[in-house]
């Protein structure tokens, strides 16, 4: 019950970094050789950080530093270094809601993992900004991934290496698909990325600025 006629008092709130944005750097640094990246002040609430568990299960080199409680949320600095090798996995059931927005970029890691992977119980992806089961599949197929859609997810057979697409990509007006494509391009081409920020600005207007910092470092 909330009663009216209350007196509100000003306060200071520190907003932690969003895991769904951090996920692109988690996967990018995991796959890019010689990477060593620290993502500061990220919300690692267990209900929203399933991608950390899955990447570690696959063999990613991820550690949490300075874990603390802030405004009732678990916060940590995440250090991610290049992985020697990733192993395919199955994502299903109660894991899916903990990483639903991260599944597009996680699919990139699954696409180059050793062995087969499956994403199940993720039909919610069909009603996002785009039908992400379709758009993730088409995007990664353009990079040479062995991925096929299922009614509620993907079936993926890992390949040794992705390739730069030989045709223009469509971002489907979906910010997560656009960022997925930018990270995949970075991993498969030496061509300078064009800053097509329009779609990405929905959730991450500084995406290319942060990308430039990581490349320069």
C-alpha positions as CSV (number, residue, x, y, z in Angstrom):
1,X,0.0,0.0,0.0
2,X,1.2,3.5,-0.9
3,X,-0.3,6.5,0.9
4,X,-0.5,9.9,-0.7
5,X,0.5,13.3,0.6
6,X,4.0,12.4,1.5
7,X,7.0,14.7,1.7
8,X,9.8,13.6,-0.7
9,X,13.5,14.3,0.2
10,X,16.2,14.7,-2.3
11,X,18.9,12.0,-2.4
12,X,21.8,10.8,-4.4
13,X,21.6,7.5,-6.3
14,X,24.5,5.8,-8.1
15,X,23.3,3.8,-11.1
16,X,25.5,0.8,-11.8
17,X,26.6,-0.2,-15.3
18,X,24.2,-2.3,-17.2
19,X,25.0,-6.0,-17.8
20,X,23.3,-6.0,-21.2
21,X,25.7,-3.3,-22.4
22,X,28.7,-4.9,-20.7
23,X,27.9,-8.2,-22.4
24,X,29.2,-6.9,-25.8
25,X,32.7,-6.3,-24.2
26,X,32.6,-9.5,-22.3
27,X,32.2,-11.5,-25.5
28,X,34.4,-9.3,-27.6
29,X,37.3,-9.4,-25.1
30,X,36.8,-13.2,-24.7
31,X,37.2,-13.8,-28.4
32,X,39.8,-11.2,-29.3
33,X,43.4,-12.4,-28.8
34,X,45.5,-10.7,-26.2
35,X,42.6,-8.9,-24.6
36,X,42.6,-7.8,-20.9
37,X,39.6,-5.5,-20.1
38,X,38.1,-4.3,-16.8
39,X,34.5,-3.3,-16.8
40,X,33.9,-1.1,-13.7
41,X,30.9,-1.0,-11.4
42,X,28.7,-3.5,-13.3
43,X,25.4,-4.8,-11.8
44,X,26.0,-8.5,-11.1
45,X,22.6,-9.2,-9.6
46,X,22.1,-13.0,-10.0
47,X,18.8,-12.5,-11.8
48,X,20.5,-10.4,-14.5
49,X,24.0,-11.8,-14.8
50,X,23.4,-15.3,-16.2
51,X,25.8,-14.6,-19.1
52,X,28.7,-14.6,-16.6
53,X,27.9,-18.1,-15.5
54,X,27.5,-19.4,-19.1
55,X,30.7,-17.8,-20.4
56,X,32.6,-19.2,-17.5
57,X,31.1,-22.6,-18.1
58,X,32.3,-22.4,-21.7
59,X,35.8,-21.6,-20.6
60,X,35.9,-17.8,-20.6
61,X,38.5,-16.1,-18.4
62,X,36.3,-13.9,-16.2
63,X,36.9,-12.8,-12.6
64,X,34.9,-10.4,-10.3
65,X,36.8,-7.9,-8.3
66,X,35.7,-5.5,-5.5
67,X,32.3,-7.1,-5.2
68,X,30.1,-5.0,-2.9
69,X,26.5,-4.1,-2.2
70,X,25.3,-0.7,-3.4
71,X,21.7,0.6,-3.1
72,X,20.7,-3.0,-2.5
73,X,22.3,-4.3,-5.7
74,X,25.4,-6.5,-6.1
75,X,28.1,-4.5,-7.9
76,X,31.5,-5.6,-9.1
77,X,34.4,-4.8,-11.4
78,X,34.6,-7.5,-14.1
79,X,37.9,-8.5,-15.5
80,X,37.8,-10.4,-18.8
81,X,40.8,-11.8,-20.7
82,X,41.1,-13.7,-23.9
83,X,40.0,-17.3,-23.7
84,X,42.2,-20.1,-25.0
85,X,39.2,-22.1,-26.1
86,X,35.4,-22.1,-25.6
87,X,33.3,-25.2,-25.3
88,X,29.7,-25.3,-26.6
89,X,26.9,-25.5,-24.1
90,X,23.1,-25.7,-23.8
91,X,21.1,-22.8,-22.4
92,X,17.6,-23.5,-21.3
93,X,15.0,-23.2,-18.6
94,X,15.5,-20.8,-15.7
95,X,18.8,-19.6,-17.1
96,X,17.1,-17.9,-20.0
97,X,15.4,-15.0,-18.2
98,X,18.8,-14.2,-16.5
99,X,20.3,-13.3,-19.9
100,X,17.5,-12.8,-22.4
101,X,18.9,-9.5,-23.7
102,X,22.4,-10.9,-23.8
103,X,21.5,-13.9,-25.9
104,X,22.2,-12.2,-29.3
105,X,25.9,-11.4,-28.4
106,X,26.3,-14.7,-26.5
107,X,25.3,-16.5,-29.7
108,X,28.5,-15.0,-31.3
109,X,30.5,-16.8,-28.6
110,X,28.6,-20.0,-29.2
111,X,29.2,-19.8,-32.9
112,X,33.0,-20.2,-32.4
113,X,32.9,-22.6,-29.5
114,X,34.1,-26.2,-29.9
115,X,31.2,-28.6,-30.4
116,X,27.5,-28.1,-30.5
117,X,25.3,-25.6,-28.6
118,X,21.6,-25.1,-28.2
119,X,19.5,-22.3,-26.9
120,X,16.0,-23.5,-25.7
121,X,13.0,-21.9,-24.1
122,X,13.8,-18.5,-25.5
123,X,10.8,-17.8,-27.7
124,X,10.5,-14.3,-26.0
125,X,13.3,-13.3,-28.4
126,X,10.7,-13.3,-31.2
127,X,8.9,-10.3,-29.7
128,X,11.8,-8.0,-29.0
129,X,12.7,-5.0,-31.2
130,X,13.1,-7.5,-34.0
131,X,12.4,-11.2,-34.1
132,X,15.8,-11.9,-32.7
133,X,15.7,-15.6,-33.3
134,X,15.5,-14.8,-37.0
135,X,17.7,-11.7,-37.0
136,X,20.5,-13.3,-35.0
137,X,20.4,-16.4,-37.2
138,X,20.6,-14.3,-40.4
139,X,23.3,-12.1,-39.0
140,X,25.6,-14.9,-37.9
141,X,25.0,-16.9,-41.0
142,X,26.4,-13.9,-42.9
143,X,29.6,-14.3,-40.9
144,X,29.9,-18.0,-41.8
145,X,28.4,-19.4,-38.6
146,X,26.6,-22.8,-38.6
147,X,23.5,-21.6,-36.9
148,X,19.8,-22.5,-37.5
149,X,16.7,-21.2,-35.8
150,X,14.3,-23.4,-33.9
151,X,10.8,-22.4,-32.6
152,X,12.3,-21.3,-29.3
153,X,16.0,-20.6,-30.0
154,X,19.0,-21.8,-31.9
155,X,21.0,-24.8,-32.8
156,X,24.7,-23.9,-33.3
157,X,27.6,-26.0,-34.5
158,X,30.8,-24.2,-33.7
159,X,33.3,-23.2,-36.4
160,X,37.0,-22.5,-36.1
161,X,36.7,-19.0,-37.4
162,X,34.1,-16.6,-38.7
163,X,34.6,-14.6,-41.9
164,X,33.8,-11.1,-42.8
165,X,30.5,-10.9,-44.7
166,X,30.6,-10.4,-48.5
167,X,27.4,-8.5,-48.5
168,X,25.9,-5.5,-46.8
169,X,24.4,-6.2,-43.4
170,X,20.9,-5.1,-42.2
171,X,20.5,-4.2,-38.6
172,X,16.7,-4.6,-38.7
173,X,16.4,-1.4,-36.6
174,X,17.4,-3.4,-33.6
175,X,20.1,-1.9,-31.4
176,X,21.4,-5.3,-30.1
177,X,21.6,-6.7,-33.6
178,X,23.6,-3.6,-34.7
179,X,26.0,-4.0,-31.8
180,X,26.3,-7.7,-32.4
181,X,27.3,-6.9,-36.0
182,X,29.9,-4.3,-34.9
183,X,31.6,-6.8,-32.5
184,X,31.5,-9.5,-35.1
185,X,33.0,-7.2,-37.7
186,X,35.8,-6.2,-35.3
187,X,36.7,-9.9,-34.9
188,X,36.7,-10.7,-38.6
189,X,38.0,-7.7,-40.4
190,X,40.8,-5.1,-40.3
191,X,38.5,-2.6,-42.0
192,X,37.7,0.5,-39.9
193,X,34.2,0.4,-38.5
194,X,31.7,3.0,-39.6
195,X,29.9,4.6,-36.7
196,X,26.3,3.8,-37.6
197,X,25.1,5.0,-34.2
198,X,21.4,5.7,-35.1
199,X,20.0,2.4,-34.0
200,X,22.5,1.8,-31.2
201,X,21.6,5.1,-29.6
202,X,18.4,3.6,-28.2
203,X,20.4,1.9,-25.4
204,X,24.1,2.8,-25.8
205,X,24.9,6.1,-27.5
206,X,28.6,6.0,-26.4
207,X,29.1,2.5,-27.9
208,X,31.6,3.5,-30.6
209,X,33.4,5.9,-28.2
210,X,34.0,3.0,-25.8
211,X,34.9,0.7,-28.7
212,X,37.5,3.2,-29.8
213,X,39.0,3.3,-26.3
214,X,39.3,-0.5,-26.2
215,X,40.9,-0.7,-29.7
216,X,43.4,2.0,-28.8
217,X,44.3,0.3,-25.6
